[in-house]
Amino acid sequence: MTRSDSDRLETMRPNPAWDADSYPEVVEALSQEGLVFKVWGGDWCKDCRARLPDFGAALDAAGVPDSRVEHYPVEKEDDGSKVGPKVEEYDIELIPTVVVERDGDELARFVEKEETPIAVYLAERLSSSTVEADD
C-alpha cells in the first residue's frame, strides 16, 4: 500500500537520540518476519509527539520496512471522540494506539494509557506470544 506524505504521521519520524543498543530484546522482537504495525495517532496530539518518535526509531533499528508500517492519522471531534481511517473497525478511542498483526491476526495492542514505552510494551507481548506459540 503506497501512502502519500499527507497520510504519514510526522510523529513517527525516528528520534535520533533513541539508543537501540540499550534495547536489544526490543529490536529483536520487533524485527520478526511478517509483523504489520498499524499506528493511529495525530501530529496535533501531545502524547503522540512524546511517544511515537521513539517507536519510529525502534522500528527503524529493527529494520522494519515502511511497507509493514501503516499510518492512520486521526482527528479529534469536539466531544473528544476520534475520527479517521479504520477507527471504528479497530475500536480506537485513545491515541497513540498501535496494533501489531501477522496474517491479519492481532498479536498485540498498545493504547495511550500504558506507562511503558510503546516499543518495550509491544516487544514484551510479542516475545510472550512467540513463547506461547512454541509450547
N, C-alpha and C positions, 0 to 999 in steps of 0.2 A: 504494500500500500504506500503510494507516494503521497507525501503531505507537503503543502506549501509552507513557507516560513510563517505565515499567519496562523497555521494550525499547530505550530510548535510552541511549547512553553519556554519562554526565555529563562524562567527559573530553573529549568533542567540543565542549563549550561553548567558544565562541571566546575566545581570550586577548585582552583589550582592549589589551594592550601591543604586539601584533603590528603592524608598520608596513607596510601594503600599498604605500605609495609607494616603499618600498625594493625591492619585488619586482614591478615592472610586467609582466615577461615571465611570471612565475609566475601572476599573476592572469589574464592573457590566456589562457594555456594551459588553465587550469582552467575557464575560462568557456565553452569550446567547447560548442556545442549537442549535445545527445544523450548526453553523458557521464553514466554512472552510477557512483557511488563506493560500493563495498562495504567497510565498515570492521569488522574484527574486533579486539576489544580487551576489556579488563576494567578497571573502575574501581578494582579492587584492585591493578592492575599498575603498578609504579613507572615502567616505560618508557612505558606508555600515558599516565600522568598527566603525564609530562615532555614528550611529543611530540605528542599528539593536540590539545591546546588551540590550538597554533599552526596546525595543519592545519585545524581548525574555523574559525579566523579567516581563513585563506586562502580557504576555500570561501565563507565569508560575504562577503569582499571581492570575490570573483569573481561573486557573485550567483547561486550555485548553489542552486536551490530545495530545501527539505527532501525533496521527493518524489524527488529524484535522489541522496539520500544514505541508504544502507541501513546500519543499525547491527546488528551481530551480537555481543551480549555473550557472552563466553567465560569459562568456569571452568577451573581447573587441578586435575587429578587428583593423587593422592599421588605418582604416578610422574612427574609433570611434564607429561604429555600434556594437550592442550587438548580440551575438550568444549563443544559449543554448536551453534547453527544453522549448517548448511552447512560445518562444519569439515572433515568427510571429503570432501565434494563438491569443495571448493576446496583440499584438501591443506594446511590451516592447521596449522603446527607452532609458530610463534613469533608473539607479538603485541607491538606492533600489526602487523597486516597490512592493507594497503589494495589492493584490486583495482579497476582502472578498466576499465569496459566501455562499448562502444557497440553497440547492436543485438545484445547477447548475446555479442559477441566481446571477449576480453580484450585490452586495448591496453597496459596497464602494470600492474606489481605492485611495491609497496613491502613489504619484510619487515624486521622489527625490527633485524636485524643491520647494516643500511645506516647509514653515518655521516652522510650528507647529510639535512637536514630533509625530512620527508615531502613537503611541497608542492613544494619545489625538485626533489627526485628525480623525482617524477611528472611535473612540468612539462617537465623535460629529455627524458623519454621520450616524452611526448605531442607535444612540438614536433618531435622527430626522426621520429616515426611519421607526422606530418602532412606533413613534407617528403618522406618516402619515398613516401607515398600520392600526392603531387603529381607525382612523377617519371614 
